[in-house]
Amino acid sequence: MGKVVASFKVFPEDVDVSLEEIKKRIKENLPPEASIHKFEEEPIAFGLKAIIAHIILPEDVGGEMDKIENILSRIEKVSQVQFLMVRRV
C-alpha cells in the first residue's frame, strides 16, 4: 500500500495561542491510519505564526483529505485550516 504526505496550514485564533498545544492536539486527534511526518512554523504577520502540518496517510483511502481537514478545523484555538498539497512518498 502506498503512502502520501498531505500538507495543511493551520492558523491559530490569536498570536497568544500556544503553537505547541495545537501541535499536541493535532497528534491526539488524528485517526489511527494517519501520522505526523513533521511540523513547520510559518510567520504570517504581526507575530502570528501558522503551523504547517505534514501528515502521512494511506494512498488508497478515499475522502481522507476532507476528513483530516475537518478534524483539524475542530481543534480548540484553531481559526482556519487550509489544504496546501499532497504528494507520494
TIVO-2410 file (N, C-alpha, C; in nm, 3 decimals):
# residues 89
REC num residu      c1      c2      c3 atome chaine
REC   1      M   0.085  -0.118   0.000     N      A
REC   1      M   0.000   0.000   0.000    CA      A
REC   1      M   0.089   0.124   0.000     C      A
REC   2      G   0.063   0.217  -0.092     N      A
REC   2      G   0.140   0.340  -0.100    CA      A
REC   2      G   0.097   0.440   0.007     C      A
REC   3      K   0.183   0.536   0.028     N      A
REC   3      K   0.156   0.642   0.126    CA      A
REC   3      K   0.169   0.777   0.058     C      A
REC   4      V   0.096   0.874   0.112     N      A
REC   4      V   0.107   1.012   0.066    CA      A
REC   4      V   0.132   1.102   0.186     C      A
REC   5      V   0.190   1.218   0.159     N      A
REC   5      V   0.204   1.321   0.262    CA      A
REC   5      V   0.115   1.437   0.220     C      A
REC   6      A   0.021   1.470   0.306     N      A
REC   6      A  -0.069   1.583   0.283    CA      A
REC   6      A  -0.025   1.697   0.374     C      A
REC   7      S  -0.017   1.816   0.319     N      A
REC   7      S   0.026   1.933   0.396    CA      A
REC   7      S  -0.092   2.028   0.418     C      A
REC   8      F  -0.109   2.068   0.543     N      A
REC   8      F  -0.217   2.157   0.583    CA      A
REC   8      F  -0.159   2.276   0.658     C      A
REC   9      K  -0.209   2.395   0.630     N      A
REC   9      K  -0.171   2.515   0.705    CA      A
REC   9      K  -0.279   2.540   0.809     C      A
REC  10      V  -0.236   2.543   0.935     N      A
REC  10      V  -0.328   2.557   1.048    CA      A
REC  10      V  -0.303   2.694   1.113     C      A
REC  11      F  -0.407   2.778   1.115     N      A
REC  11      F  -0.395   2.912   1.170    CA      A
REC  11      F  -0.452   2.917   1.311     C      A
REC  12      P  -0.376   2.967   1.408     N      A
REC  12      P  -0.430   2.983   1.543    CA      A
REC  12      P  -0.525   3.102   1.548     C      A
REC  13      E  -0.610   3.105   1.651     N      A
REC  13      E  -0.705   3.215   1.668    CA      A
REC  13      E  -0.637   3.348   1.698     C      A
REC  14      D  -0.524   3.342   1.768     N      A
REC  14      D  -0.460   3.465   1.816    CA      A
REC  14      D  -0.311   3.443   1.828     C      A
REC  15      V  -0.237   3.550   1.835     N      A
REC  15      V  -0.092   3.545   1.848    CA      A
REC  15      V  -0.050   3.483   1.982     C      A
REC  16      D  -0.138   3.490   2.083     N      A
REC  16      D  -0.106   3.438   2.216    CA      A
REC  16      D  -0.133   3.289   2.232     C      A
REC  17      V  -0.188   3.226   2.132     N      A
REC  17      V  -0.219   3.082   2.139    CA      A
REC  17      V  -0.089   3.003   2.129     C      A
REC  18      S  -0.074   2.903   2.214     N      A
REC  18      S   0.044   2.817   2.215    CA      A
REC  18      S   0.043   2.723   2.094     C      A
REC  19      L   0.142   2.739   2.006     N      A
REC  19      L   0.152   2.651   1.890    CA      A
REC  19      L   0.184   2.509   1.932     C      A
REC  20      E   0.259   2.493   2.040     N      A
REC  20      E   0.293   2.359   2.089    CA      A
REC  20      E   0.168   2.286   2.136     C      A
REC  21      E   0.076   2.358   2.196     N      A
REC  21      E  -0.050   2.297   2.241    CA      A
REC  21      E  -0.134   2.253   2.120     C      A
REC  22      I  -0.137   2.335   2.016     N      A
REC  22      I  -0.210   2.298   1.895    CA      A
REC  22      I  -0.146   2.175   1.831     C      A
REC  23      K  -0.014   2.171   1.824     N      A
REC  23      K   0.055   2.055   1.767    CA      A
REC  23      K   0.021   1.928   1.845     C      A
REC  24      K   0.020   1.939   1.976     N      A
REC  24      K  -0.014   1.825   2.062    CA      A
REC  24      K  -0.157   1.776   2.032     C      A
REC  25      R  -0.249   1.869   2.019     N      A
REC  25      R  -0.389   1.832   1.992    CA      A
REC  25      R  -0.406   1.773   1.853     C      A
REC  26      I  -0.327   1.820   1.757     N      A
REC  26      I  -0.332   1.761   1.623    CA      A
REC  26      I  -0.293   1.614   1.632     C      A
REC  27      K  -0.181   1.585   1.699     N      A
REC  27      K  -0.135   1.447   1.713    CA      A
REC  27      K  -0.240   1.360   1.782     C      A
REC  28      E  -0.304   1.413   1.885     N      A
REC  28      E  -0.402   1.337   1.962    CA      A
REC  28      E  -0.530   1.308   1.883     C      A
REC  29      N  -0.566   1.394   1.791     N      A
REC  29      N  -0.693   1.383   1.720    CA      A
REC  29      N  -0.687   1.313   1.585     C      A
REC  30      L  -0.568   1.281   1.539     N      A
REC  30      L  -0.557   1.215   1.409    CA      A
REC  30      L  -0.613   1.073   1.416     C      A
REC  31      P  -0.674   1.026   1.308     N      A
REC  31      P  -0.721   0.887   1.305    CA      A
REC  31      P  -0.602   0.790   1.307     C      A
REC  32      P  -0.625   0.664   1.343     N      A
REC  32      P  -0.515   0.568   1.356    CA      A
REC  32      P  -0.433   0.547   1.229     C      A
REC  33      E  -0.495   0.563   1.113     N      A
REC  33      E  -0.421   0.540   0.988    CA      A
REC  33      E  -0.333   0.658   0.947     C      A
REC  34      A  -0.342   0.769   1.019     N      A
REC  34      A  -0.264   0.890   0.989    CA      A
REC  34      A  -0.156   0.911   1.094     C      A
REC  35      S  -0.045   0.972   1.051     N      A
REC  35      S   0.062   1.006   1.145    CA      A
REC  35      S   0.130   1.136   1.099     C      A
REC  36      I   0.194   1.202   1.194     N      A
REC  36      I   0.264   1.326   1.163    CA      A
REC  36      I   0.400   1.294   1.104     C      A
REC  37      H   0.430   1.353   0.990     N      A
REC  37      H   0.565   1.344   0.934    CA      A
REC  37      H   0.652   1.451   1.001     C      A
REC  38      K   0.602   1.576   0.998     N      A
REC  38      K   0.672   1.685   1.066    CA      A
REC  38      K   0.582   1.807   1.072     C      A
REC  39      F   0.622   1.900   1.159     N      A
REC  39      F   0.557   2.030   1.170    CA      A
REC  39      F   0.657   2.137   1.130     C      A
REC  40      E   0.607   2.244   1.070     N      A
REC  40      E   0.686   2.364   1.043    CA      A
REC  40      E   0.605   2.483   1.091     C      A
REC  41      E   0.672   2.592   1.118     N      A
REC  41      E   0.603   2.716   1.155    CA      A
REC  41      E   0.632   2.821   1.050     C      A
REC  42      E   0.528   2.892   1.009     N      A
REC  42      E   0.542   2.994   0.905    CA      A
REC  42      E   0.493   3.128   0.959     C      A
REC  43      P   0.579   3.230   0.961     N      A
REC  43      P   0.534   3.362   1.005    CA      A
REC  43      P   0.429   3.418   0.910     C      A
REC  44      I   0.323   3.477   0.968     N      A
REC  44      I   0.216   3.536   0.888    CA      A
REC  44      I   0.226   3.688   0.892     C      A
REC  45      A   0.197   3.748   1.007     N      A
REC  45      A   0.207   3.893   1.023    CA      A
REC  45      A   0.190   3.929   1.170     C      A
REC  46      F   0.255   4.035   1.211     N      A
REC  46      F   0.240   4.091   1.346    CA      A
REC  46      F   0.260   3.987   1.456     C      A
REC  47      G   0.358   3.899   1.438     N      A
REC  47      G   0.388   3.798   1.539    CA      A
REC  47      G   0.306   3.671   1.527     C      A
REC  48      L   0.205   3.669   1.441     N      A
REC  48      L   0.123   3.550   1.422    CA      A
REC  48      L   0.197   3.449   1.336     C      A
REC  49      K   0.195   3.323   1.378     N      A
REC  49      K   0.257   3.215   1.302    CA      A
REC  49      K   0.154   3.107   1.276     C      A
REC  50      A   0.164   3.047   1.158     N      A
REC  50      A   0.079   2.932   1.123    CA      A
REC  50      A   0.163   2.806   1.135     C      A
REC  51      I   0.096   2.695   1.158     N      A
REC  51      I   0.162   2.564   1.163    CA      A
REC  51      I   0.138   2.496   1.029     C      A
REC  52      I   0.244   2.445   0.970     N      A
REC  52      I   0.231   2.360   0.852    CA      A
REC  52      I   0.245   2.217   0.902     C      A
REC  53      A   0.135   2.142   0.894     N      A
REC  53      A   0.134   2.003   0.940    CA      A
REC  53      A   0.145   1.912   0.819     C      A
REC  54      H   0.252   1.832   0.815     N      A
REC  54      H   0.272   1.733   0.709    CA      A
REC  54      H   0.229   1.599   0.766     C      A
REC  55      I   0.122   1.543   0.710     N      A
REC  55      I   0.057   1.424   0.766    CA      A
REC  55      I   0.065   1.309   0.665     C      A
REC  56      I   0.113   1.194   0.713     N      A
REC  56      I   0.124   1.074   0.629    CA      A
REC  56      I  -0.007   0.997   0.635     C      A
REC  57      L  -0.058   0.962   0.515     N      A
REC  57      L  -0.186   0.892   0.502    CA      A
REC  57      L  -0.172   0.779   0.401     C      A
REC  58      P  -0.257   0.676   0.411     N      A
REC  58      P  -0.259   0.572   0.308    CA      A
REC  58      P  -0.309   0.631   0.176     C      A
REC  59      E  -0.248   0.589   0.067     N      A
REC  59      E  -0.281   0.645  -0.064    CA      A
REC  59      E  -0.418   0.601  -0.115     C      A
REC  60      D  -0.460   0.482  -0.083     N      A
REC  60      D  -0.579   0.425  -0.145    CA      A
REC  60      D  -0.710   0.446  -0.069     C      A
REC  61      V  -0.709   0.531   0.033     N      A
REC  61      V  -0.831   0.556   0.109    CA      A
REC  61      V  -0.893   0.687   0.061     C      A
REC  62      G  -1.018   0.681   0.016     N      A
REC  62      G  -1.086   0.799  -0.037    CA      A
REC  62      G  -1.142   0.887   0.073     C      A
REC  63      G  -1.146   1.017   0.048     N      A
REC  63      G  -1.207   1.112   0.141    CA      A
REC  63      G  -1.122   1.149   0.261     C      A
REC  64      E  -0.998   1.104   0.266     N      A
REC  64      E  -0.912   1.130   0.382    CA      A
REC  64      E  -0.877   1.278   0.397     C      A
REC  65      M  -0.856   1.349   0.287     N      A
REC  65      M  -0.817   1.490   0.297    CA      A
REC  65      M  -0.928   1.571   0.365     C      A
REC  66      D  -1.051   1.549   0.323     N      A
REC  66      D  -1.164   1.620   0.385    CA      A
REC  66      D  -1.178   1.582   0.531     C      A
REC  67      K  -1.162   1.454   0.562     N      A
REC  67      K  -1.173   1.406   0.699    CA      A
REC  67      K  -1.068   1.473   0.788     C      A
REC  68      I  -0.943   1.478   0.742     N      A
REC  68      I  -0.835   1.540   0.819    CA      A
REC  68      I  -0.859   1.689   0.834     C      A
REC  69      E  -0.899   1.755   0.727     N      A
REC  69      E  -0.927   1.899   0.733    CA      A
REC  69      E  -1.036   1.930   0.836     C      A
REC  70      N  -1.141   1.848   0.839     N      A
REC  70      N  -1.248   1.867   0.938    CA      A
REC  70      N  -1.198   1.846   1.080     C      A
REC  71      I  -1.116   1.744   1.100     N      A
REC  71      I  -1.060   1.718   1.234    CA      A
REC  71      I  -0.976   1.837   1.279     C      A
REC  72      L  -0.890   1.887   1.190     N      A
REC  72      L  -0.802   1.999   1.226    CA      A
REC  72      L  -0.881   2.125   1.256     C      A
REC  73      S  -0.987   2.150   1.181     N      A
REC  73      S  -1.063   2.274   1.200    CA      A
REC  73      S  -1.145   2.273   1.329     C      A
REC  74      R  -1.171   2.155   1.386     N      A
REC  74      R  -1.247   2.145   1.511    CA      A
REC  74      R  -1.158   2.154   1.636     C      A
REC  75      I  -1.028   2.162   1.619     N      A
REC  75      I  -0.939   2.170   1.734    CA      A
REC  75      I  -0.954   2.308   1.799     C      A
REC  76      E  -0.960   2.307   1.930     N      A
REC  76      E  -0.975   2.431   2.007    CA      A
REC  76      E  -0.859   2.526   1.978     C      A
REC  77      K  -0.889   2.654   1.964     N      A
REC  77      K  -0.793   2.761   1.938    CA      A
REC  77      K  -0.744   2.767   1.793     C      A
REC  78      V  -0.803   2.687   1.704     N      A
REC  78      V  -0.770   2.693   1.561    CA      A
REC  78      V  -0.878   2.774   1.492     C      A
REC  79      S  -0.836   2.875   1.415     N      A
REC  79      S  -0.934   2.960   1.348    CA      A
REC  79      S  -0.963   2.914   1.205     C      A
REC  80      Q  -0.860   2.858   1.139     N      A
REC  80      Q  -0.877   2.823   0.997    CA      A
REC  80      Q  -0.777   2.716   0.959     C      A
REC  81      V  -0.816   2.630   0.864     N      A
REC  81      V  -0.727   2.527   0.810    CA      A
REC  81      V  -0.731   2.537   0.659     C      A
REC  82      Q  -0.613   2.532   0.599     N      A
REC  82      Q  -0.603   2.541   0.454    CA      A
REC  82      Q  -0.524   2.421   0.402     C      A
REC  83      F  -0.583   2.346   0.309     N      A
REC  83      F  -0.513   2.235   0.244    CA      A
REC  83      F  -0.411   2.294   0.147     C      A
REC  84      L  -0.285   2.248   0.154     N      A
REC  84      L  -0.182   2.301   0.066    CA      A
REC  84      L  -0.151   2.210  -0.050     C      A
REC  85      M  -0.113   2.084  -0.022     N      A
REC  85      M  -0.076   1.993  -0.129    CA      A
REC  85      M  -0.069   1.851  -0.077     C      A
REC  86      V  -0.063   1.757  -0.173     N      A
REC  86      V  -0.043   1.617  -0.141    CA      A
REC  86      V   0.060   1.561  -0.238     C      A
REC  87      R   0.145   1.472  -0.188     N      A
REC  87      R   0.246   1.410  -0.273    CA      A
REC  87      R   0.275   1.268  -0.224     C      A
REC  88      R   0.318   1.185  -0.312     N      A
REC  88      R   0.351   1.046  -0.277    CA      A
REC  88      R   0.486   1.039  -0.208     C      A
REC  89      V   0.498   0.941  -0.120     N      A
REC  89      V   0.628   0.916  -0.054    CA      A
REC  89      V   0.674   0.776  -0.083     C      A
***
